Amino acid sequence: ALHTRSTTAPKDYLDPISFELMTNPVVCADGNTYDRATIEAWFNLGNATSPLTGMELEHTHLIPNIIMKKVISAWREEEERRIRGESAGP
């Protein structure tokens, strides 16, 4: 299995709070994409502000970022193929 922490993943694929590869990306009211578990944890701490800007959010509804999820999934599959190929040897 591919580790979720990645130094090779494009920065946009990483949650801006945890810096982990997102598995369930959602769009927040601030317009930024976060991993659902991370932003929900932020809200569960009593925060109603953007973790990136500090501005108060109009709401805490989260919208699935389907395109980002597909892009990350495709990238993960390609990384897994590449890693398998490297470990197969000559």
Secondary structure, DSSP 8 states (H G I E B T S, - for coil): ---S--SSS-GGGB-TTT-SB-SSEEE-TTS-EEEHHHHHHHHHTT--B-TTT--B-S----EE-HHHHHHHHHHHHHHHHHHHHHHH--
